[in-house]
Amino acid sequence: MKRSNLIALAGAASVAVLGLSACSSGSSGSGGGDGLTIAFLMPESNTTRYETFDRPLFEAKVKELAPGSTILYSNANGDPTQQQSQLESVLAQGPDVVVLNAADSVQGESLVTTAASADVPVIAYDRFIDNDDVSYYVSFDNPVVGQLQAQSLVDHLKNDLGKTSGDLLMVNGAPTDPNAAQYKQGAHSVIDKSGFSVVGEFDTPNWAADDAQQWVEGQLGTIDRASLLGVYAGNDSTASGVIAALSGAGITPVPPVTGQDAELTAVQRVVAGTQYMSVYKSIKQQAEDAAAAAVALAGDSEPTSATTTDGIPATLLTPVAMTAQNIADTVIADGVYTSEDICTPELQAACTELGLS
């Protein structure tokens, strides 16, 4: 379905609220019902959300809307060549629609073209793909994510710690992820006018914690540690590497570090005080919106969209800055985690102080 066929779509996307269903292994579904075949291709596994949340939530919503559907799932593990092979494999199985989170933004454009040549519509999931043949895009307002991260860091330094100048490091996301560039853009729009100085900046391949850790360790050998006030980390995986480097170097207390995705281990670090914040994004909304759009496209209907991105019908969901003060109102209130999930024995005292247990 071409962009021109969908450009006039407008209206708010409606997302149903469902409980988490058990995820399938490989392809799932066995005839009957609507009999749709939907491919769900994810980019990497360094970010735990894809396996833990996106996949089971997407599959559960598809099964509710179109019982008996088959879902062809693959994760590229950060390898664009592997994702190309995965796409070719699912196209050979005749899917009705492909939901694609591209491992590489440039290669993603050619993958969409390949699918279009097979007359299979593509939904760009989470990461934008700049190709007119994309039928729909669902994600979050990515520049706002970066703004939330940076503003939380700057406000904490100024309002809570009384700092007005000093040094920051920026550990950004993968250079192959177009979202990472938007997060970085949003962060710079805040940091560049904050009065704080960025003394080092790094784009982390595949969002890998080990690469983030190694880079920060190298920086700690060259910068003035006493002037380092905080670290902008693009997501929770890179944050874990940053915190490991800072802790391993004996820097105590660990200066404030940002994150994104509200992974369980990150929420626990926020409770413990070793990570200052994360950005909570309702993956449930995103996965279920994509599932509804996939079922619509598979049935030759048009998905509803709230806006457009570069002319492609899109739904951009709203992210939320999560700190220790609003854990109860975000991930716990939305049923992502329970207080029992978060509050391990070693965190009980901190959880009690925060009113989480």
VOPAGU-2260 file (C-alpha; in pm, 1 decimal, decimal comma):
REM VOPAGU-2260
SITE   aa  ch    i         X         Y         Z
SITE  MET   A    0       0,0       0,0       0,0
SITE  LYS   A    1     157,8     329,0    -110,3
SITE  ARG   A    2     194,4     636,1     104,5
SITE  SER   A    3     -34,8     830,7    -128,1
SITE  ASN   A    4    -317,7     587,4     -61,8
SITE  LEU   A    5    -302,4     652,4     310,5
SITE  ILE   A    6    -200,6    1015,7     338,0
SITE  ALA   A    7    -548,8    1139,0     419,4
SITE  LEU   A    8    -594,6     912,0     717,1
SITE  ALA   A    9    -652,0    1090,3    1046,9
SITE  GLY   A   10    -810,0    1029,8    1384,0
SITE  ALA   A   11    -693,1     899,2    1714,3
SITE  ALA   A   12    -562,6     547,1    1734,7
SITE  SER   A   13    -761,1     335,7    1974,4
SITE  VAL   A   14    -563,9      88,4    2176,9
SITE  ALA   A   15    -733,2    -184,3    2377,0
SITE  VAL   A   16    -601,1    -286,8    2714,3
SITE  LEU   A   17    -518,4    -654,7    2747,7
SITE  GLY   A   18    -342,1    -872,8    2997,4
SITE  LEU   A   19     -10,0   -1027,7    2913,1
SITE  SER   A   20     -42,4   -1357,3    2731,5
SITE  ALA   A   21     214,5   -1629,7    2702,9
SITE  CYS   A   22     444,9   -1580,8    2404,4
SITE  SER   A   23     489,3   -1837,2    2134,1
SITE  SER   A   24     807,6   -1998,5    2012,8
SITE  GLY   A   25     897,6   -1940,4    1649,4
SITE  SER   A   26     580,3   -1926,6    1442,4
SITE  SER   A   27     248,7   -1966,0    1619,2
SITE  GLY   A   28    -110,0   -2037,7    1532,2
SITE  SER   A   29    -264,4   -2332,3    1357,7
SITE  GLY   A   30    -528,0   -2263,8    1100,0
SITE  GLY   A   31    -890,8   -2174,2    1162,8
SITE  GLY   A   32   -1027,1   -1830,5    1249,1
SITE  ASP   A   33    -908,4   -1556,9    1019,6
SITE  GLY   A   34    -602,6   -1751,8     909,6
SITE  LEU   A   35    -376,3   -1446,9     872,3
SITE  THR   A   36       0,7   -1476,3     852,0
SITE  ILE   A   37     188,7   -1186,2    1010,1
SITE  ALA   A   38     566,5   -1148,8    1037,0
SITE  PHE   A   39     712,1    -967,4    1338,9
SITE  LEU   A   40    1084,1    -894,7    1290,3
SITE  MET   A   41    1280,6    -733,7    1574,7
SITE  PRO   A   42    1631,5    -583,0    1551,4
SITE  GLU   A   43    1843,4    -688,2    1849,4
SITE  SER   A   44    1842,6    -851,3    2189,3
SITE  ASN   A   45    2071,2    -620,8    2389,9
SITE  THR   A   46    1754,3    -429,9    2471,1
SITE  THR   A   47    1549,1    -678,7    2672,0
SITE  ARG   A   48    1210,9    -525,3    2593,5
SITE  TYR   A   49    1168,8    -696,0    2255,1
SITE  GLU   A   50    1166,0   -1050,0    2391,0
SITE  THR   A   51    1014,1    -970,0    2730,0
SITE  PHE   A   52     730,7    -737,7    2626,7
SITE  ASP   A   53     695,0    -646,8    2258,8
SITE  ARG   A   54     671,5   -1000,2    2125,9
SITE  PRO   A   55     422,7   -1151,1    2373,9
SITE  LEU   A   56     205,3    -837,6    2379,6
SITE  PHE   A   57     196,4    -818,3    1998,8
SITE  GLU   A   58     113,3   -1187,1    1966,6
SITE  ALA   A   59    -159,4   -1171,7    2230,7
SITE  LYS   A   60    -333,1    -881,3    2057,3
SITE  VAL   A   61    -314,6   -1043,5    1713,6
SITE  LYS   A   62    -463,4   -1365,0    1854,9
SITE  GLU   A   63    -746,9   -1168,5    2013,2
SITE  LEU   A   64    -828,0    -976,8    1693,7
SITE  ALA   A   65    -768,5   -1260,7    1448,8
SITE  PRO   A   66    -787,1   -1604,3    1617,3
SITE  GLY   A   67    -599,5   -1876,4    1433,3
SITE  SER   A   68    -344,3   -1638,9    1286,4
SITE  THR   A   69      16,3   -1745,2    1234,5
SITE  ILE   A   70     290,4   -1514,5    1363,5
SITE  LEU   A   71     636,7   -1551,7    1213,6
SITE  TYR   A   72     883,3   -1410,8    1466,5
SITE  SER   A   73    1255,7   -1343,3    1426,5
SITE  ASN   A   74    1517,0   -1133,7    1606,3
SITE  ALA   A   75    1822,5   -1020,3    1408,8
SITE  ASN   A   76    2047,1    -992,5    1715,5
SITE  GLY   A   77    2188,9    -668,4    1580,6
SITE  ASP   A   78    2295,2    -821,4    1247,3
SITE  PRO   A   79    2143,8    -650,3     938,4
SITE  THR   A   80    2254,2    -937,5     714,4
SITE  GLN   A   81    2071,9   -1182,5     938,6
SITE  GLN   A   82    1761,3    -966,6     928,0
SITE  GLN   A   83    1771,0    -963,7     549,3
SITE  SER   A   84    1780,1   -1343,6     549,6
SITE  GLN   A   85    1495,9   -1351,7     799,7
SITE  LEU   A   86    1283,8   -1127,6     579,7
SITE  GLU   A   87    1351,6   -1341,3     274,2
SITE  SER   A   88    1255,7   -1648,8     474,1
SITE  VAL   A   89     922,9   -1507,8     590,5
SITE  LEU   A   90     839,6   -1369,2     246,2
SITE  ALA   A   91     879,4   -1722,1     110,6
SITE  GLN   A   92     598,4   -1821,3     349,3
SITE  GLY   A   93     354,9   -1570,9     199,4
SITE  PRO   A   94     278,5   -1334,6     488,4
SITE  ASP   A   95     -10,5   -1091,7     467,8
SITE  VAL   A   96     192,5    -816,3     635,2
SITE  VAL   A   97     540,2    -760,9     781,5
SITE  VAL   A   98     596,1    -563,4    1102,4
SITE  LEU   A   99     959,7    -453,5    1084,8
SITE  ASN   A  100    1189,3    -297,8    1342,6
SITE  ALA   A  101    1496,7    -246,4    1126,0
SITE  ALA   A  102    1835,8    -351,0    1260,3
SITE  ASP   A  103    1991,8     -91,4    1028,6
SITE  SER   A  104    1802,0     215,6     912,5
SITE  VAL   A  105    1959,9     230,5     566,4
SITE  GLN   A  106    1918,3    -138,7     497,7
SITE  GLY   A  107    1564,7    -113,9     630,4
SITE  GLU   A  108    1474,5      93,1     325,3
SITE  SER   A  109    1578,9    -188,1      92,1
SITE  LEU   A  110    1396,7    -445,0     304,2
SITE  VAL   A  111    1074,1    -248,7     260,8
SITE  THR   A  112    1134,2    -236,5    -113,9
SITE  THR   A  113    1187,9    -612,7    -118,1
SITE  ALA   A  114     860,4    -668,5      66,2
SITE  ALA   A  115     675,9    -425,9    -160,8
SITE  SER   A  116     801,2    -612,9    -467,5
SITE  ALA   A  117     633,1    -919,4    -319,8
SITE  ASP   A  118     314,3    -714,9    -268,4
SITE  VAL   A  119     342,7    -739,3     111,8
SITE  PRO   A  120     269,5    -422,6     316,5
SITE  VAL   A  121     517,4    -319,1     586,2
SITE  ILE   A  122     459,8    -154,9     922,9
SITE  ALA   A  123     765,0      28,3    1059,7
SITE  TYR   A  124     776,6     -59,5    1428,4
SITE  ASP   A  125     953,2     164,4    1680,5
SITE  ARG   A  126    1222,2     275,0    1432,0
SITE  PHE   A  127    1129,1     492,4    1135,4
SITE  ILE   A  128    1208,8     362,1     785,9
SITE  ASP   A  129    1236,5     627,7     516,1
SITE  ASN   A  130    1060,2     450,9     230,2
SITE  ASP   A  131     737,7     553,0      55,6
SITE  ASP   A  132     619,7     191,5      57,8
SITE  VAL   A  133     589,0     185,8     437,4
SITE  SER   A  134     217,1     161,9     509,8
SITE  TYR   A  135     218,0     265,2     874,9
SITE  TYR   A  136     456,0     369,5    1153,0
SITE  VAL   A  137     407,0     327,5    1527,5
SITE  SER   A  138     655,6     460,3    1780,1
SITE  PHE   A  139     705,2     726,9    2044,7
SITE  ASP   A  140     786,9    1094,5    2005,4
SITE  ASN   A  141    1160,7    1032,7    1989,2
SITE  PRO   A  142    1299,3    1388,8    2021,6
SITE  VAL   A  143    1079,0    1425,2    2329,5
SITE  VAL   A  144    1243,2    1112,3    2476,8
SITE  GLY   A  145    1584,4    1277,8    2453,1
SITE  GLN   A  146    1446,2    1602,5    2592,8
SITE  LEU   A  147    1296,0    1420,0    2890,7
SITE  GLN   A  148    1622,9    1242,7    2964,9
SITE  ALA   A  149    1833,6    1557,7    2942,0
SITE  GLN   A  150    1587,6    1783,8    3122,7
SITE  SER   A  151    1559,3    1537,4    3410,3
SITE  LEU   A  152    1937,9    1526,4    3438,5
SITE  VAL   A  153    1982,7    1904,1    3416,3
SITE  ASP   A  154    1701,7    1978,1    3661,4
SITE  HIS   A  155    1838,9    1726,0    3910,0
SITE  LEU   A  156    2187,8    1874,5    3890,7
SITE  LYS   A  157    2063,5    2231,0    3931,7
SITE  ASN   A  158    1765,9    2197,3    4164,1
SITE  ASP   A  159    1863,9    1901,9    4380,5
SITE  LEU   A  160    2244,2    1912,0    4375,3
SITE  GLY   A  161    2294,8    2287,9    4339,5
SITE  LYS   A  162    2524,7    2261,9    4035,9
SITE  THR   A  163    2533,3    2526,6    3764,6
SITE  SER   A  164    2840,4    2421,1    3567,4
SITE  GLY   A  165    3054,5    2113,7    3521,7
SITE  ASP   A  166    3116,9    1825,4    3285,8
SITE  LEU   A  167    2889,8    1563,5    3132,7
SITE  LEU   A  168    2949,3    1256,4    2918,9
SITE  MET   A  169    2700,0    1150,0    2652,8
SITE  VAL   A  170    2664,6     780,3    2572,5
SITE  ASN   A  171    2420,4     771,7    2283,4
SITE  GLY   A  172    2251,8     481,4    2110,0
SITE  ALA   A  173    2338,1     280,1    1801,7
SITE  PRO   A  174    2450,2     478,5    1494,9
SITE  THR   A  175    2240,1     243,4    1279,6
SITE  ASP   A  176    1921,9     325,1    1475,5
SITE  PRO   A  177    1745,1     637,2    1343,2
SITE  ASN   A  178    1568,8     677,6    1677,4
SITE  ALA   A  179    1905,0     715,5    1851,4
SITE  ALA   A  180    1982,8    1020,0    1638,5
SITE  GLN   A  181    1649,7    1173,2    1739,9
SITE  TYR   A  182    1709,2    1099,1    2108,4
SITE  LYS   A  183    2050,1    1263,5    2078,1
SITE  GLN   A  184    1901,7    1563,7    1898,4
SITE  GLY   A  185    1641,8    1607,9    2171,0
SITE  ALA   A  186    1903,1    1573,1    2444,5
SITE  HIS   A  187    2135,3    1827,2    2287,3
SITE  SER   A  188    1850,9    2077,0    2256,8
SITE  VAL   A  189    1845,9    2082,1    2638,2
SITE  ILE   A  190    2208,6    2020,5    2734,3
SITE  ASP   A  191    2362,6    2268,3    2490,7
SITE  LYS   A  192    2192,5    2559,4    2663,6
SITE  SER   A  193    2216,5    2424,7    3019,3
SITE  GLY   A  194    2553,9    2567,2    3121,9
SITE  PHE   A  195    2705,2    2219,4    3150,5
SITE  SER   A  196    2981,6    2102,4    2914,6
SITE  VAL   A  197    2988,1    1778,0    2716,7
SITE  VAL   A  198    3350,1    1660,4    2741,7
SITE  GLY   A  199    3300,4    1331,4    2558,9
SITE  GLU   A  200    3034,9    1173,5    2337,5
SITE  PHE   A  201    2997,6     822,6    2198,0
SITE  ASP   A  202    2750,9     641,8    1969,5
SITE  THR   A  203    2721,9     286,9    2107,9
SITE  PRO   A  204    2711,6       3,9    1849,6
SITE  ASN   A  205    2396,3    -205,0    1893,2
SITE  TRP   A  206    2326,1     -28,2    2225,1
SITE  ALA   A  207    2569,8    -277,6    2382,0
SITE  ALA   A  208    2644,2    -236,2    2753,0
SITE  ASP   A  209    2998,2    -371,1    2712,8
SITE  ASP   A  210    3085,5    -109,1    2451,2
SITE  ALA   A  211    2938,3     168,4    2665,9
SITE  GLN   A  212    3137,5      46,5    2965,9
SITE  GLN   A  213    3462,4      24,1    2772,6
SITE  TRP   A  214    3423,7     375,0    2630,7
SITE  VAL   A  215    3347,6     531,4    2968,7
SITE  GLU   A  216    3643,0     351,0    3123,6
SITE  GLY   A  217    3864,7     508,3    2859,6
SITE  GLN   A  218    3717,0     852,4    2921,5
SITE  LEU   A  219    3779,0     826,6    3294,6
SITE  GLY   A  220    4150,0     802,3    3216,9
SITE  THR   A  221    4154,2    1134,8    3033,9
SITE  ILE   A  222    3892,0    1366,5    3186,6
SITE  ASP   A  223    3888,0    1545,1    3521,5
SITE  ARG   A  224    3685,1    1302,4    3732,3
SITE  ALA   A  225    3619,1    1565,9    3996,1
SITE  SER   A  226    3435,4    1777,9    3737,7
SITE  LEU   A  227    3218,1    1492,6    3605,3
SITE  LEU   A  228    2865,8    1565,3    3726,3
SITE  GLY   A  229    2655,8    1319,7    3528,9
SITE  VAL   A  230    2616,1    1097,0    3225,0
SITE  TYR   A  231    2349,6    1103,6    2957,3
SITE  ALA   A  232    2295,0     737,5    2863,0
SITE  GLY   A  233    2060,0     669,1    2574,2
SITE  ASN   A  234    1888,4     364,0    2721,7
SITE  ASP   A  235    1900,9     123,6    3014,0
SITE  SER   A  236    2146,5    -112,5    2845,4
SITE  THR   A  237    2403,0     162,2    2789,9
SITE  ALA   A  238    2325,7     295,6    3138,9
SITE  SER   A  239    2419,9     -40,8    3289,9
SITE  GLY   A  240    2757,8     -24,9    3114,7
SITE  VAL   A  241    2811,4     335,7    3224,2
SITE  ILE   A  242    2732,6     254,4    3586,9
SITE  ALA   A  243    2960,3     -51,2    3580,0
SITE  ALA   A  244    3245,8     167,8    3456,0
SITE  LEU   A  245    3187,8     438,7    3715,9
SITE  SER   A  246    3150,9     191,4    4001,2
SITE  GLY   A  247    3450,2      -9,4    3885,7
SITE  ALA   A  248    3661,2     306,2    3891,6
SITE  GLY   A  249    3564,6     366,0    4253,7
SITE  ILE   A  250    3359,6     677,6    4187,0
SITE  THR   A  251    3118,5     713,8    4478,4
SITE  PRO   A  252    2851,9     815,3    4485,3
SITE  VAL   A  253    2784,6     733,1    4121,4
SITE  PRO   A  254    2687,7    1060,0    3948,9
SITE  PRO   A  255    2335,7    1071,7    3802,2
SITE  VAL   A  256    2289,9     858,1    3490,2
SITE  THR   A  257    1988,6     862,4    3258,5
SITE  GLY   A  258    1825,9     568,9    3077,6
SITE  GLN   A  259    1529,7     456,9    2870,8
SITE  ASP   A  260    1283,7     163,3    2849,4
SITE  ALA   A  261    1227,2     111,4    3224,4
SITE  GLU   A  262    1379,5    -237,3    3217,9
SITE  LEU   A  263    1334,1    -420,0    3547,7
SITE  THR   A  264    1703,5    -406,5    3633,7
SITE  ALA   A  265    1702,9     -32,9    3558,0
SITE  VAL   A  266    1400,4      27,7    3779,6
SITE  GLN   A  267    1587,6    -156,9    4054,3
SITE  ARG   A  268    1894,2      63,1    3995,5
SITE  VAL   A  269    1671,9     370,3    4024,1
SITE  VAL   A  270    1539,0     238,9    4356,2
SITE  ALA   A  271    1895,5     168,9    4471,5
SITE  GLY   A  272    2008,4     516,1    4363,1
SITE  THR   A  273    2274,9     408,6    4114,4
SITE  GLN   A  274    2069,5     522,7    3811,5
SITE  TYR   A  275    1884,3     850,0    3834,9
SITE  MET   A  276    1603,3     798,1    3583,9
SITE  SER   A  277    1466,9     603,4    3290,9
SITE  VAL   A  278    1208,5     688,3    3028,0
SITE  TYR   A  279     895,4     478,5    3060,9
SITE  LYS   A  280     723,2     402,7    2732,6
SITE  SER   A  281     403,9     203,3    2727,2
SITE  ILE   A  282     521,5     -86,0    2513,2
SITE  LYS   A  283     178,5    -241,1    2565,7
SITE  GLN   A  284      16,9      45,8    2376,7
SITE  GLN   A  285     277,3      31,0    2102,6
SITE  ALA   A  286     262,3    -345,4    2051,0
SITE  GLU   A  287    -117,3    -356,9    2054,6
SITE  ASP   A  288    -146,1     -59,8    1818,4
SITE  ALA   A  289      90,3    -232,6    1575,8
SITE  ALA   A  290    -104,3    -558,1    1605,7
SITE  ALA   A  291    -431,9    -381,6    1527,9
SITE  ALA   A  292    -273,2    -210,8    1227,1
SITE  ALA   A  293    -123,7    -540,8    1107,5
SITE  VAL   A  294    -458,8    -719,0    1124,8
SITE  ALA   A  295    -622,9    -430,2     938,8
SITE  LEU   A  296    -362,5    -430,1     660,9
SITE  ALA   A  297    -366,8    -808,9     638,2
SITE  GLY   A  298    -740,6    -783,8     579,9
SITE  ASP   A  299    -698,4    -514,1     312,2
SITE  SER   A  300    -824,9    -240,1     544,2
SITE  GLU   A  301    -654,9      82,3     641,8
SITE  PRO   A  302    -523,6     129,0     998,0
SITE  THR   A  303    -623,1     444,6    1178,8
SITE  SER   A  304    -345,7     692,0    1250,8
SITE  ALA   A  305    -320,6     994,2    1476,3
SITE  THR   A  306     -64,7    1183,3    1267,9
SITE  THR   A  307     189,5    1140,8     987,5
SITE  THR   A  308     568,3    1119,0     984,6
SITE  ASP   A  309     722,6    1230,7     655,5
SITE  GLY   A  310     385,3    1161,7     498,6
SITE  ILE   A  311     352,1     810,1     639,8
SITE  PRO   A  312      42,0     751,1     857,1
SITE  ALA   A  313     168,7     720,0    1211,5
SITE  THR   A  314      84,3     693,8    1576,9
SITE  LEU   A  315     340,7     852,7    1809,4
SITE  LEU   A  316     284,0     767,5    2173,8
SITE  THR   A  317     383,6     982,7    2471,3
SITE  PRO   A  318     688,9     888,4    2683,8
SITE  VAL   A  319     717,2     962,4    3056,3
SITE  ALA   A  320    1025,2    1043,9    3265,9
SITE  MET   A  321    1044,4     786,8    3546,3
SITE  THR   A  322    1241,4     859,0    3862,5
SITE  ALA   A  323    1226,8     701,4    4208,2
SITE  GLN   A  324     941,1     937,0    4292,8
SITE  ASN   A  325     695,4     806,9    4030,3
SITE  ILE   A  326     774,5     435,2    3997,9
SITE  ALA   A  327     444,0     355,5    4167,9
SITE  ASP   A  328     252,9     578,9    3926,5
SITE  THR   A  329     413,7     438,1    3610,3
SITE  VAL   A  330     541,4      81,9    3581,6
SITE  ILE   A  331     356,3     -48,2    3886,9
SITE  ALA   A  332      28,6     133,5    3814,4
SITE  ASP   A  333      31,5       4,8    3455,8
SITE  GLY   A  334      95,5    -351,5    3565,9
SITE  VAL   A  335     435,4    -380,2    3399,1
SITE  TYR   A  336     596,1    -489,6    3725,6
SITE  THR   A  337     470,6    -553,7    4075,7
SITE  SER   A  338     638,3    -420,0    4387,0
SITE  GLU   A  339     741,1    -780,7    4454,3
SITE  ASP   A  340     921,5    -789,9    4117,7
SITE  ILE   A  341    1113,6    -475,5    4199,8
SITE  CYS   A  342    1173,8    -503,3    4572,5
SITE  THR   A  343    1430,9    -777,2    4614,6
SITE  PRO   A  344    1553,3    -842,1    4972,0
SITE  GLU   A  345    1851,1    -609,4    4927,7
SITE  LEU   A  346    1618,1    -330,4    4810,4
SITE  GLN   A  347    1355,6    -367,6    5082,4
SITE  ALA   A  348    1477,0     -71,7    5287,6
SITE  ALA   A  349    1488,7     157,1    4983,2
SITE  CYS   A  350    1149,1      33,3    4864,9
SITE  THR   A  351     997,0     100,6    5206,4
SITE  GLU   A  352    1137,8     452,5    5205,6
SITE  LEU   A  353     983,6     512,4    4861,6
SITE  GLY   A  354     648,7     362,9    4964,6
SITE  LEU   A  355     681,5      70,8    4725,8
SITE  SER   A  356     650,9    -202,8    4988,4
